[in-house]
Amino acid sequence: MGSCQNQEKTKLTQTQCDKIKAEVKQAAIDHLNAKDAATALSHFTENVIAVSNVKVFPTFEALAEDVKAYYNILKEVNLAVWDEMTIKVINIDAALVTARFRFSFTDTNNEKTDLQGVWTALYIRQNEDWKIEVRHESFVSIEK
């Protein structure tokens, strides 16, 4: 999961860094495994900026519209896996996650889509919860 970055600047102990990494990793796992739009959206701050392939979502509302549309066609998630994840602690209230993922779902037309991609998110601590402030994902369909 990467080491504590810039310990001199952050003044965090290794134990503090390890705790932050564990909390942020769990937040990322929970996000990937969200079962509905409300849960998925609860992982973002109200000031989120997100990019997904060629789409830019400059506001929470723009992202919410896209997330809700996805969950409206979702029948089931077949696979949701972080293959590789690196977490860099920035300070006591911020961490950067970079990861590779595989994701497969079946839509309401019974069409299966398999994706793989890369994901980067800036997590910030907000009221003791870790929320995504900035997110970028790039993915491609896996051809069979």
N, C-alpha and C positions, 0 to 999 in steps of 0.2 A: 504494500500500500504506500510505499514511499516514506521518506523520513520527514521529521519535523524541519521545515525550511526556515532558514534565517533565525535560528534560536536566539542569536544575539539581539536581533531587532524585536522579536516578539516577546522576549523575556519569559517564555513558557518553559516549563520543565518537560522532560521527555514523557513523564506520566500524564501531564496535561495534554500534550500533543496526541498521545496514544488514545486518550479518552475522547478527544474531539474527533479523531479519525474514525473511531468505532461508532460514535453517534452519527456522523455524517454518512458513513457507509450504510448504516441501517436506514437512514432517511432516503438514500438513493435506492436501496432495495425496496423499501415501502413504495416509493414512487413508481418504480418499474412494475410492481405488482398491483397497482391500483385497479380496482374492479369496476369503478364507475367514474363519471366525469367530476362529480363533487369531490370525491376523494383525491383524484389526480390534481384538480385545481387547488385543493387545500395545501398542496406542497409548494406553491408559489407565493411570493410576496405580491402585494397589490401594485408594486412598481416594476414588475418583471419585464424584461426585454428578452424575446426569444427568437431564434432563427431555426428553421427546419428546412433543409435542402435549399430551395430557392424562395421560400416564404419568410418574410420578416413580420413578426408580431410585435409592434412597438408599444402595445399596451396590454394590460391584463385582459381587457374586454375582447381584444382581437384574438388573443390566444384562447380565451374561454370559448369563443365561437367555434374555433377549429377543434378543440378538445371535445366539446359537446357533440359536434358532427361525427367525430370518430366513434364515440361511445354509442351514438344512435344506430350505427351500422354494425356494431360489434356483437357477434353471437357468443364467441368464446376465445379465450387466449390459450393457445396450444403450447407456447414456449416463451419464457421471458428470462433471459440469462445475461448477467454481466460476465463476459469472458475474461476481462482484464480491467483492473481499476487502480488508478493512482490518486492519492489524496495528498494535497499539499496544504498544510495549515498556514494561513496567512497571519492570523492573530486569534485572540480568544473568541472572537465572534465571526470569523470568516475562514472559509476553506474552499479550495478549488479542486474539483473532481474531474478527471479525464478517464474515459472508459471506452471499451469496445463492447458491443452487445449483439445478441441474436434475439429476434422476436418473431413469433408466428401467431397469426390469428385467423379465425374463420368469421366471415361476415354473415349478415342476415340472408344473403343469397347463396349461402353455403360455399362460397369461394374462399379458398385458403391463400393467405399471403405470407410469405416467408421473407423476413428482412434481416440485414446485418448492417451495422454501422458504427459510427463513433459519436461520442457524446461528451460535452464539456459543460459543467455547471458551476457557477459561483454560488455557494451556499452561505447564507448569513444567519446568525442566531437571532431569533425574534421571539421574545417572551419564552425563552428556554426551548423553543422548537427550532429546528434547522429548516430554512425555507430557501427555495431557489430564487435568486435575484436576477441572474442572467443565465440563459441556457442556449447552447448551440448543439444541434444534432444534424448529422448527415448520414443518410442511409440509402441502400440500394436493395432492390428485390433480388432474392436468390433464385436463379433459374434452375429448374429441375431437369 
